[in-house]
Amino acid sequence: MRYIVAMVFAVIGALLATVFLSSSVADWVVAHRSFESSDDAENLHMLVFLASNVAGLIAGWLVGWVIAGFGRSEAPPA
């Protein structure tokens, strides 16, 4: 059950990161750099966008794992 809760929170974390965080972070990183071509700027934007989504996925997984762990007993059943 702990894995399912962690997976649900991971999906929620990734969705929240995609909607609220990733684009803003990618725009900010690209705006503070200078590029030779627009392709380089787009590649960096895509990389930062995906990295932010992965970070949201991992953060959601960890939150779900910790929350699901609170409902667990101290000793596993024998």
N, C-alpha and C positions, 0 to 999 in steps of 0.2 A: 504494500500500500504506500510505503514511503516513496518509492520510485514514481508512482503515478502522481502523487501530490507534487513532487519535485518537477516532473515533466509539465504539469499544468502551470505551475508558477514560472517555469522556463519559457513557455509559450507566451504567457502574459507579460513577462519581462521583455521578451523580444518585441512584442507588439508595442508596448509602451515606449521602448527605445526607438523603434522605427517611426512612430507617430510624433513623438515629442522631442527627441534628442538628436538622432543621427544626422538629420539634414542640417540642423543648426551647427553642430560640431564640425561637420565636413565643410560647410560654407566658411566658418571661422578659420579653419586650418588653411584652406586654399586662399583666403583673402590675405593672409599674413605671409604669403610666399610669392616669389616672382618666378615666372616660367618662360621658357623659350617658345613653346607652342601650346596651343589650346588642348592638344591631346594629353600633354603632361598634366595639365590642370585637371582635366576630366578623370584621368587615371588616379590621381591622388584623391580627388573627391570620392570616387568609387571605393577606393581602398579604405579611407577613413569612415565612410558610410557603413561599409560591411563590418569593419572592426568595431564600430559602436554597436551595431546590432548583435554581434557575437558577445560583446561585453554585457549587454542587456540580457542575453540568453543565459550566460554563465551566472550573472548576479541573480536572476530569477530562479535558476536551479538551486543555487546555494540557499536562498531564502526559503524556498519550498522544502529543501532537505532539512533545514534547521527547524522549521515549523512542524513538519511531520515527525521529527525526532522527539518533540516535547510530549507527544501522546504515547510514546513507547515506554514499556516497563523497563526497570533497571536490569533485570536478569531475563534472558530468553527462556521460554518455556522448555522444560525438559522432556 
